[in-house]
Amino acid sequence: MSLPHGFTVALDRHTRVLDDGQALLGGFPTRLLRLTPRARALLAGRTLRVTDAASALLADRLLESGMANPVVGALPPCPDPRYTVVVPVRDRAHQLDRLLAGVGTDQPVIVVDDASDHPEPVAEVAARHGARLVRLTTNVGPAGARNAGLRLVTTPFVVFADSDVVVAPEAVHTLLRHFADPRVAMVTPRITGLAGAGRPTWIGRYEEARSSLDLGRHPAAVRPGTPVSWASTACVAARADVLKDGFDDALRIGEDVDLCWRLIENGLRIRYEPAAEAAHEHRVRIDDWFLRKAAYGTGAAPLARRHPEFIAPALFAPWSAALAVTLLAQRRWSLPVAGLLCAGASVRIARKLDGTGHPYRSALRLTANGTVGALSQTSALLTRHWWPVTALGCAVSSRVRRATAVAALTDIALEYRKDKAGLDPVRYGIARRLDDIAYGAGVWASVVRGRSVRALRPRFVQRSTPGNHSASHIRFHQR
C-alpha cells in the first residue's frame, strides 16, 4: 500500500539540501540520497506533497530513511476515526476521574481495574463517566491490564492512557491523522508534566525538564539507533488489528519498548508527534522519583534477551570507538592520534560524497557531529551505565578520576543550558547524577539477576558516514 494523495512530508531539520537540490544528506544513519531531475521537481523547497506514484515513492523513501517527517496539519483526515480508550488502573480513583473527565464520552472507554486494594471508588468513577469496567482479581501489571482491555476493543483504533495522564480528544484526533500512512501502527504524543497545585519541588522542576517520558519538541520516526528509539505507552494511539497479542504480560517494566520494537521488526512504523500533547503526573518526591528511575533500569536485561540487536548503552563506529579510547588514555600522543583518526574519517566520508559540491566541508561537519556523539556516549557510559565500575576505577586511578570529573561536569554544563529547568546549577547537577545513579543501579540489578552483561555492552557497527548516531539503550529518559 502506498501513501495516499495529499500526504505531505517536510525534510527533517537535520537533513541538508546539497547542490541546489541535486542531493540530500541526512537521516539515521546519515546517508547521501542523490535525486534525479524528476525527483528534484517533486520537492517544493523542503516540502513534498504526494500527487502520484512517483511522489508517493519518494515520500515513502524519505520517511523510511528518517530524512523527512509528515506534516501533521496537512495530512488527509482519518477516514474512520473511531477509537476506544483503554485505561489500566490500580486504585488511583482521583486520577482516573481526572482522566475520564478530559477524555469525554464521545468514544467508548474501557477501564481495567488491575486488582485494586479498594475497587469500589474505581467502580464508582467508571460508572459516573459511563465507562465499561473490567475487574481483574489478580494483579497482572500494566501490560496484562492493557491486554485485557484490548481484547474487548471493536473499533479500528485503540488509545491506551494511564490513569495518571490527562489527554484531550483534540490530541487524539491529531494522532489519528498519521494513520493516513498505511504502514503506521502506532503514534505517541509528547508527554509533558501535569501542572499541580502549590510550588513544585526541586526534583519536580528537574523532572519537568528531563522527564523520562518527554521525547522532545521535534517530530520523529521511532526506531532503535535514532534519537527517538522507543515510545511510551503512557498515552498512545494504535491500530487495534496490528497489535495482535498486544503487550508481553511477562514484562512489568519495558513492555512498551518491547511492543515498539516488535512492531518495527514486522516492518511497521511508529511516529512521535509533539504537536499532540498529554500531561503526566510526574513524581515529585525524591524517594519515589529515585525508585522509579531505578525501576526503569531494571528493564534493560529482559529487553536485551528479547532484542539483542536493538539494545546497547552506546553505538560506536570503529573510528569513533578508537577516538574515545585514545582520549581516555590521556597520554601525550592522545590528542595527535585523535586528530589523525578524525582526519582519516573525514577523508573517507569526503570520498563517499564525491560528486557533490564541497565534499570536504560536509565531511568535516559530519566528522565533528560524530566526534561529539562519541564523546557524549562515552560520558554516559562513565557516569550512567557503567558507574559502579567507574567508581571502582576512581578509587585506584587518577586518569579515571579526571575522565569522570570532566565527563560529569561537561554533561551538566551542556545540559543545564539546554534544559532551562528553573534550578540553580548545583541542584540541577545533583539531580543529574542521582538520575544516573538510580538508572544505572537498576541496569546492574537486572544484569546480575539475568546473569548476562549483554545490556551493558556497546554495539560496534560499520557506518559509511559518522554523523547522527544515537544509542538505542533504554535510558527511558533522555530526549
C-alpha positions as CSV (number, residue, x, y, z in Angstrom):
1,M,0.0,0.0,0.0
2,S,1.3,3.4,-0.9
3,L,0.9,6.8,0.7
4,P,-2.4,8.5,-0.3
5,H,-2.7,11.6,-2.4
6,G,-2.4,14.7,-0.3
7,F,0.0,13.1,2.1
8,T,2.7,15.8,2.9
9,V,6.1,15.5,4.3
10,A,8.8,18.0,5.2
11,L,12.5,17.5,5.3
12,D,13.8,16.9,8.8
13,R,15.7,19.8,10.4
14,H,18.9,17.7,10.2
15,T,18.6,17.0,6.5
16,R,20.7,19.2,4.3
17,V,19.9,20.0,0.7
18,L,23.1,19.9,-1.4
19,D,23.9,21.4,-4.8
20,D,20.7,23.2,-5.4
21,G,18.6,20.2,-4.7
22,Q,20.6,17.6,-6.6
23,A,21.2,15.6,-3.4
24,L,20.0,15.2,0.2
25,L,22.3,14.5,3.2
26,G,20.7,13.3,6.4
27,G,18.7,10.5,8.1
28,F,19.7,7.9,10.7
29,P,22.3,6.7,10.0
30,T,23.4,9.6,7.9
31,R,23.3,8.9,4.2
32,L,23.5,10.6,0.8
33,L,20.5,10.5,-1.4
34,R,21.1,11.7,-5.0
35,L,18.0,13.0,-6.7
36,T,17.1,12.6,-10.4
37,P,15.8,15.7,-12.2
38,R,12.3,14.3,-12.0
39,A,12.6,13.7,-8.2
40,R,14.0,17.2,-7.7
41,A,11.0,18.7,-9.4
42,L,8.7,17.0,-6.8
43,L,10.2,18.9,-3.9
44,A,8.8,22.4,-3.3
45,G,11.5,23.8,-1.1
46,R,11.7,21.4,1.8
47,T,8.2,20.0,1.3
48,L,6.8,17.2,-0.8
49,R,3.1,16.5,-1.4
50,V,2.0,13.2,-2.7
51,T,0.2,13.6,-6.0
52,D,1.1,10.5,-8.0
53,A,3.0,7.2,-7.8
54,A,6.4,8.8,-8.1
55,S,5.9,11.4,-5.4
56,A,4.5,8.6,-3.1
57,L,7.6,6.5,-3.7
58,L,9.9,9.4,-2.9
59,A,7.9,10.5,0.2
60,D,8.0,6.9,1.5
61,R,11.7,6.6,1.0
62,L,12.3,9.9,2.8
63,L,10.2,8.7,5.7
64,E,11.9,5.3,5.8
65,S,15.4,6.9,5.9
66,G,14.5,9.5,8.6
67,M,15.2,12.4,6.2
68,A,11.6,13.7,6.4
69,N,8.6,13.7,8.7
70,P,4.9,14.0,8.0
71,V,3.3,17.5,8.2
72,V,0.5,16.5,10.5
73,G,-1.6,19.6,9.9
74,A,-1.6,18.8,6.1
75,L,-2.3,15.1,6.3
76,P,-5.6,13.7,5.0
77,P,-8.2,13.2,7.8
78,C,-8.6,9.6,9.1
79,P,-11.5,8.0,7.1
80,D,-12.7,6.0,10.1
81,P,-11.6,7.8,13.3
82,R,-13.4,5.6,15.7
83,Y,-11.3,4.6,18.7
84,T,-11.6,3.1,22.2
85,V,-9.8,4.4,25.2
86,V,-8.3,1.6,27.4
87,V,-7.2,2.7,30.9
88,P,-5.3,0.3,33.2
89,V,-5.7,1.4,36.8
90,R,-4.9,0.2,40.3
91,D,-6.6,2.3,42.9
92,R,-5.9,5.9,41.9
93,A,-9.6,6.7,41.7
94,H,-9.0,10.5,41.8
95,Q,-6.5,10.4,38.9
96,L,-8.9,8.1,37.0
97,D,-11.7,10.7,37.5
98,R,-9.5,13.5,36.2
99,L,-8.5,11.4,33.1
100,L,-12.1,10.4,32.2
101,A,-13.3,13.9,32.6
102,G,-10.9,15.0,29.9
103,V,-11.5,12.1,27.6
104,G,-15.2,12.7,27.3
105,T,-18.0,10.4,26.4
106,D,-18.0,10.5,22.6
107,Q,-15.9,7.4,22.3
108,P,-16.1,4.1,24.2
109,V,-13.9,3.8,27.3
110,I,-12.8,0.5,28.9
111,V,-11.4,0.8,32.5
112,V,-9.4,-2.2,33.6
113,D,-9.1,-2.4,37.4
114,D,-5.9,-4.3,38.0
115,A,-6.9,-5.9,41.3
116,S,-7.2,-2.6,43.3
117,D,-7.0,-2.9,47.1
118,H,-10.0,-0.6,47.2
119,P,-12.0,-1.4,44.0
120,E,-15.3,0.4,45.0
121,P,-14.0,4.0,44.3
122,V,-12.7,2.9,40.9
123,A,-16.0,1.3,40.0
124,E,-17.9,4.4,41.1
125,V,-15.7,6.7,38.9
126,A,-16.1,4.4,35.9
127,A,-19.8,4.3,36.3
128,R,-20.1,8.0,36.7
129,H,-18.4,8.6,33.3
130,G,-20.2,5.8,31.5
131,A,-17.0,3.6,31.1
132,R,-17.1,-0.1,30.8
133,L,-15.3,-1.7,33.8
134,V,-13.3,-4.9,33.7
135,R,-12.2,-6.0,37.1
136,L,-9.2,-8.4,37.5
137,T,-8.9,-10.5,40.6
138,T,-5.1,-10.9,40.2
139,N,-2.7,-8.1,39.7
140,V,-1.1,-8.6,36.3
141,G,0.7,-5.3,35.8
142,P,0.2,-2.7,33.1
143,A,0.9,-5.0,30.2
144,G,-1.6,-7.6,31.2
145,A,-4.2,-5.0,32.1
146,R,-3.9,-3.3,28.8
147,N,-4.2,-6.6,27.0
148,A,-7.4,-7.4,29.0
149,G,-8.9,-4.1,27.6
150,L,-7.5,-4.6,24.1
151,R,-9.3,-8.0,23.7
152,L,-12.6,-6.1,24.1
153,V,-11.9,-3.3,21.5
154,T,-14.1,-3.4,18.4
155,T,-13.1,0.0,16.9
156,P,-10.3,0.4,14.3
157,F,-8.1,2.2,16.7
158,V,-7.3,2.0,20.4
159,V,-5.9,4.7,22.7
160,F,-4.0,3.5,25.7
161,A,-3.9,6.1,28.5
162,D,-2.5,5.5,32.0
163,S,-4.6,6.8,34.9
164,D,-2.0,9.5,35.8
165,V,-2.3,11.1,32.4
166,V,-4.6,13.8,31.1
167,V,-5.4,13.8,27.4
168,A,-7.9,15.7,25.4
169,P,-9.9,14.4,22.3
170,E,-8.2,17.1,20.2
171,A,-4.8,15.5,20.8
172,V,-6.1,12.1,19.9
173,H,-7.6,13.4,16.6
174,T,-4.1,14.9,15.8
175,L,-2.5,11.5,16.4
176,L,-5.1,9.7,14.2
177,R,-4.1,11.8,11.2
178,H,-0.8,9.8,11.0
179,F,-2.7,6.7,10.1
180,A,-3.1,8.0,6.6
181,D,0.2,6.2,6.2
182,P,-0.8,2.6,5.9
183,R,2.4,1.4,7.5
184,V,2.0,3.4,10.7
185,A,1.0,1.1,13.5
186,M,1.3,3.4,16.5
187,V,1.6,7.1,17.2
188,T,2.6,8.7,20.5
189,P,2.2,12.3,21.7
190,R,4.6,14.4,23.6
191,I,4.3,13.6,27.3
192,T,4.6,16.8,29.4
193,G,4.4,17.5,33.1
194,L,0.9,18.0,34.6
195,A,0.7,21.3,36.4
196,G,-0.2,20.7,40.0
197,A,-1.2,22.8,43.0
198,G,1.4,24.6,45.0
199,R,5.0,25.2,44.4
200,P,6.9,22.4,42.7
201,T,9.8,20.7,44.4
202,W,13.3,20.9,43.0
203,I,13.1,17.3,41.8
204,G,9.7,18.2,40.2
205,R,11.3,21.0,38.3
206,Y,14.1,18.8,37.2
207,E,11.7,16.1,36.1
208,E,9.7,18.7,34.2
209,A,12.8,19.4,32.1
210,R,14.3,15.9,32.0
211,S,11.3,13.6,32.2
212,S,11.9,10.1,31.1
213,L,8.7,10.2,29.0
214,D,9.2,13.6,27.2
215,L,10.8,12.8,23.9
216,G,11.3,16.4,22.9
217,R,9.9,19.2,20.7
218,H,10.5,17.7,17.2
219,P,8.6,15.1,15.3
220,A,10.4,11.9,14.5
221,A,10.2,8.3,13.5
222,V,10.6,5.9,16.4
223,R,13.4,3.5,15.6
224,P,16.3,1.9,17.5
225,G,19.6,3.6,16.8
226,T,18.0,7.1,16.4
227,P,17.4,9.9,18.9
228,V,13.8,8.6,19.5
229,S,14.5,4.9,19.9
230,W,11.3,4.0,21.8
231,A,7.8,5.4,22.6
232,S,6.0,5.3,25.9
233,T,2.5,3.8,26.0
234,A,1.5,6.0,29.0
235,C,-0.5,7.6,26.2
236,V,-0.5,6.2,22.6
237,A,-2.8,5.6,19.7
238,A,-2.6,2.4,17.7
239,R,-4.3,0.3,15.0
240,A,-6.1,-2.3,17.0
241,D,-5.8,-5.0,14.4
242,V,-2.0,-4.9,14.2
243,L,-1.4,-5.3,17.9
244,K,-2.5,-8.9,17.8
245,D,-1.3,-10.4,21.1
246,G,-0.6,-6.9,22.4
247,F,2.0,-6.5,25.2
248,D,4.2,-9.1,26.7
249,D,2.5,-10.0,30.0
250,A,5.7,-11.2,31.5
251,L,7.2,-7.7,31.4
252,R,6.4,-5.2,34.2
253,I,9.0,-2.7,33.0
254,G,9.8,-2.0,29.4
255,E,6.7,-3.6,28.0
256,D,6.1,-0.5,25.9
257,V,9.6,-0.7,24.4
258,D,9.2,-4.3,23.6
259,L,6.0,-3.7,21.8
260,C,7.5,-0.9,19.8
261,W,10.4,-3.0,18.7
262,R,8.3,-6.0,17.8
263,L,6.2,-3.8,15.6
264,I,9.3,-2.3,13.9
265,E,10.7,-5.8,13.4
266,N,7.5,-6.6,11.5
267,G,8.1,-3.7,9.1
268,L,5.6,-1.3,10.6
269,R,6.2,2.4,11.5
270,I,5.8,4.2,14.8
271,R,5.6,8.0,14.9
272,Y,6.3,10.5,17.6
273,E,4.1,13.6,17.2
274,P,4.8,16.5,19.6
275,A,2.0,18.6,18.1
276,A,-0.3,16.5,20.3
277,E,0.4,16.6,24.0
278,A,-0.7,14.6,27.0
279,A,0.1,15.7,30.6
280,H,1.6,13.2,33.0
281,E,1.6,13.5,36.8
282,H,5.3,13.3,37.4
283,R,6.8,12.0,40.7
284,V,8.0,15.0,42.8
285,R,9.1,13.3,46.0
286,I,12.8,12.4,45.8
287,D,12.3,8.9,47.2
288,D,9.5,8.0,44.8
289,W,11.4,9.6,41.9
290,F,14.6,7.8,42.6
291,L,13.0,4.4,42.9
292,R,11.1,4.9,39.7
293,K,14.3,5.8,37.8
294,A,15.9,2.6,39.2
295,A,12.9,0.6,38.2
296,Y,13.3,1.9,34.6
297,G,16.8,0.5,34.5
298,T,15.6,-3.0,35.5
299,G,14.0,-3.4,32.1
300,A,17.4,-3.4,30.3
301,A,18.3,-7.1,30.7
302,P,14.9,-8.6,29.8
303,L,14.8,-6.3,26.7
304,A,18.4,-7.4,25.8
305,R,17.3,-11.0,25.8
306,R,14.3,-10.2,23.5
307,H,16.0,-7.7,21.2
308,P,19.8,-8.2,21.3
309,E,20.2,-6.3,18.0
310,F,18.4,-3.2,19.3
311,I,19.6,-2.6,22.8
312,A,23.0,-1.1,23.7
313,P,24.2,1.6,26.1
314,A,26.2,3.1,23.2
315,L,26.6,2.8,19.5
316,F,30.1,3.3,18.0
317,A,31.6,3.1,14.6
318,P,35.2,1.7,14.7
319,W,36.8,5.1,14.3
320,S,34.7,6.7,17.0
321,A,35.4,3.9,19.4
322,A,39.2,4.3,18.7
323,L,38.8,8.0,19.3
324,A,37.1,7.5,22.7
325,V,39.8,5.0,23.8
326,T,42.6,7.3,22.6
327,L,41.3,10.3,24.6
328,L,40.6,8.2,27.7
329,A,44.2,7.1,27.7
330,Q,45.3,10.7,28.5
331,R,48.8,10.2,27.1
332,R,51.0,12.7,25.3
333,W,50.1,11.0,22.0
334,S,46.3,11.1,22.7
335,L,45.5,14.4,21.0
336,P,47.7,13.9,17.9
337,V,46.3,10.4,17.4
338,A,42.7,11.6,17.9
339,G,43.4,14.3,15.3
340,L,44.6,11.6,12.8
341,L,41.5,9.5,13.4
342,C,39.2,12.4,12.7
343,A,41.2,13.4,9.6
344,G,41.0,9.8,8.3
345,A,37.3,9.7,8.9
346,S,36.8,13.0,7.1
347,V,38.8,11.8,4.1
348,R,36.8,8.6,3.9
349,I,33.5,10.5,4.1
350,A,34.6,13.0,1.5
351,R,35.3,10.3,-0.9
352,K,31.8,8.9,-0.5
353,L,30.4,12.4,-1.1
354,D,32.4,12.8,-4.3
355,G,30.4,14.5,-6.9
356,T,28.7,16.9,-4.6
357,G,29.7,20.5,-4.0
358,H,32.2,21.0,-1.2
359,P,32.5,17.3,-0.1
360,Y,35.3,18.0,2.4
361,R,33.3,20.8,4.1
362,S,30.4,18.4,4.5
363,A,32.7,15.6,5.6
364,L,34.3,17.9,8.3
365,R,30.8,18.8,9.6
366,L,29.8,15.1,9.8
367,T,33.0,14.1,11.5
368,A,32.5,16.9,14.1
369,N,29.0,15.6,14.7
370,G,30.3,12.1,15.0
371,T,33.0,13.2,17.4
372,V,30.6,15.0,19.7
373,G,28.3,11.9,19.6
374,A,31.1,9.6,20.5
375,L,32.3,11.7,23.4
376,S,28.7,12.2,24.7
377,Q,28.1,8.4,24.7
378,T,31.4,7.8,26.4
379,S,30.4,10.3,29.0
380,A,27.1,8.4,29.5
381,L,28.9,5.1,29.9
382,L,31.2,6.5,32.6
383,T,28.6,8.3,34.6
384,R,25.4,6.3,34.0
385,H,25.5,2.8,32.6
386,W,28.9,1.8,34.0
387,W,29.1,4.0,37.1
388,P,29.7,1.1,39.5
389,V,32.9,0.1,37.5
390,T,33.8,3.8,37.2
391,A,33.5,4.3,40.9
392,L,36.0,1.4,41.4
393,G,38.3,2.8,38.8
394,C,38.2,6.2,40.5
395,A,39.5,4.6,43.7
396,V,42.7,3.3,42.1
397,S,43.4,5.6,39.0
398,S,43.9,9.3,38.7
399,R,43.2,9.0,35.0
400,V,39.8,7.6,35.6
401,R,39.1,10.3,38.2
402,R,40.0,13.0,35.7
403,A,38.0,11.5,32.9
404,T,34.9,11.0,35.2
405,A,35.1,14.6,36.5
406,V,35.4,16.0,33.0
407,A,32.5,13.9,31.8
408,A,30.2,14.8,34.7
409,L,30.9,18.5,34.7
410,T,30.8,18.9,30.9
411,D,27.5,17.0,30.9
412,I,26.0,19.3,33.5
413,A,27.2,22.4,31.8
414,L,25.9,21.5,28.4
415,E,22.5,20.1,29.5
416,Y,21.8,22.8,32.0
417,R,21.9,25.5,29.3
418,K,19.6,23.4,27.1
419,D,17.1,22.2,29.7
420,K,16.3,25.5,31.4
421,A,14.9,23.6,34.4
422,G,14.4,26.6,36.6
423,L,17.0,25.2,39.0
424,D,20.4,26.5,40.1
425,P,23.3,24.6,38.6
426,V,24.2,22.9,41.9
427,R,20.8,21.3,42.4
428,Y,20.5,20.5,38.7
429,G,23.8,18.8,38.8
430,I,22.9,16.8,41.9
431,A,19.6,15.7,40.2
432,R,21.5,14.7,37.0
433,R,23.9,12.5,39.0
434,L,21.1,11.0,41.1
435,D,19.2,10.2,37.9
436,D,22.3,8.4,36.5
437,I,23.0,6.5,39.8
438,A,19.4,5.3,40.1
439,Y,19.1,4.2,36.5
440,G,22.5,2.6,36.4
441,A,21.8,0.7,39.6
442,G,18.6,-0.7,38.0
443,V,20.5,-1.8,35.0
444,W,23.1,-3.6,37.0
445,A,20.5,-5.2,39.2
446,S,18.8,-6.6,36.1
447,V,22.2,-7.7,34.7
448,V,23.0,-9.6,37.9
449,R,19.5,-11.1,38.1
450,G,19.6,-12.1,34.4
451,R,23.2,-13.4,34.5
452,S,24.1,-11.6,31.3
453,V,26.1,-8.4,30.6
454,R,24.5,-8.0,27.1
455,A,22.7,-4.9,28.3
456,L,26.0,-3.3,29.2
457,R,27.9,-3.9,26.0
458,P,28.2,-1.1,23.5
459,R,27.5,-2.1,19.9
460,F,30.1,-1.6,17.2
461,V,28.8,-1.0,13.7
462,Q,30.3,-0.3,10.3
463,R,29.0,3.1,9.1
464,S,29.8,4.8,5.9
465,T,29.1,8.2,7.5
466,P,29.8,9.2,11.1
467,G,27.0,11.6,11.7
468,N,23.9,11.5,13.8
469,H,24.3,8.1,15.6
470,S,22.5,7.5,18.9
471,A,22.5,4.6,21.2
472,S,19.3,2.6,21.4
473,H,19.8,1.6,25.1
474,I,16.7,2.0,27.1
475,R,17.7,5.0,29.0
476,F,13.9,5.6,29.1
477,H,14.8,9.1,29.7
478,Q,16.8,11.4,27.6
479,R,15.1,13.4,24.9
